[in-house]
Amino acid sequence: MLVGVLALGVTTTALSFDSLRQLCGDGPYEGLVCSPALLGIVIYGLIVIAVIVAALGIGMAIVSLIRKRYTFWWPLGAIVIILVFFYLGTWLAGLTVPTA
């Protein structure tokens, strides 16, 4: 299913945010720039949200199939939720990148 592939892609991208920590050199940074705590929240938050929402979307689609009801809305809703949190997470991770 598309939801599982999307969750895997979001998880892989979230793990690649760990390389942003290596961009931070020595020096005083203000605000959220080079914040390892924020990057950790983004990384693990995206992974947890993507996996849980994908599992719920697939699980509810299976339950809807068993009950012979519409199954289209559960995976579609899961995709929308994953994409919204993905863009929120990438925006937050982008705030931590130091400017040149």
C-alpha positions in Angstrom: 0.0 0.0 0.0 1.0 3.6 -0.6 0.7 4.4 3.1 3.4 1.9 4.0 5.8 3.2 1.3 5.1 6.8 2.4 5.8 5.9 6.0 9.1 4.2 5.0 10.1 7.2 3.0 9.3 9.6 5.8 11.3 7.4 8.3 14.3 7.4 6.0 14.2 11.1 5.5 13.8 11.7 9.2 16.9 9.6 9.9 18.9 11.7 7.3 18.2 14.7 9.5 20.8 13.4 11.9 23.4 14.6 9.5 22.2 18.2 10.2 23.9 17.9 13.6 27.3 17.6 11.9 26.8 20.9 10.1 27.0 22.7 13.4 30.4 23.9 14.2 31.8 25.7 17.2 30.3 29.0 17.9 27.5 30.7 19.7 24.2 30.2 18.0 21.0 32.0 19.0 17.6 30.6 19.1 16.9 27.2 17.5 20.0 27.2 15.2 21.9 24.0 15.7 19.6 22.7 18.4 20.2 19.0 19.0 17.1 18.7 21.2 14.8 20.1 18.4 16.4 17.8 15.9 15.9 14.8 18.1 12.3 15.7 18.6 11.8 16.1 14.9 13.6 12.8 14.0 11.8 10.6 16.6 8.5 12.4 16.3 8.4 11.9 12.5 9.3 8.2 12.8 6.7 7.6 15.5 3.9 9.5 13.8 4.6 7.9 10.4 4.6 4.4 11.8 1.6 4.8 14.0 -0.6 6.6 11.5 0.4 4.1 8.7 -0.5 1.2 10.9 -3.8 2.7 11.9 -4.7 3.5 8.3 -3.9 0.0 7.1 -5.5 -1.6 10.1 -8.7 0.4 9.8 -8.8 -0.3 6.0 -8.7 -4.0 6.8 -11.4 -3.7 9.4 -13.5 -1.8 6.9 -13.0 -4.5 4.3 -14.1 -7.1 6.7 -17.2 -5.1 7.5 -17.8 -4.5 3.8 -17.7 -0.7 4.0 -15.8 2.0 2.2 -12.1 1.5 2.7 -10.8 4.5 0.6 -11.0 7.1 3.3 -8.7 5.5 6.0 -5.5 5.3 3.8 -6.2 8.7 2.3 -6.6 10.3 5.7 -3.4 8.5 6.9 -1.5 9.9 3.8 -2.7 13.4 4.5 -1.8 13.3 8.2 1.7 11.9 7.4 2.3 14.6 4.8 1.2 17.4 7.1 3.5 16.2 9.9 6.3 15.6 7.4 6.2 19.2 6.1 5.9 20.5 9.7 8.9 18.4 10.7 11.0 19.5 7.8 10.2 23.1 8.4 11.3 22.7 12.1 14.5 21.0 11.0 15.1 23.7 8.5 15.1 26.3 11.3 18.1 24.6 12.9 20.4 24.8 9.8 23.0 27.5 10.4 23.2 30.3 7.9 26.5 31.0 6.1 
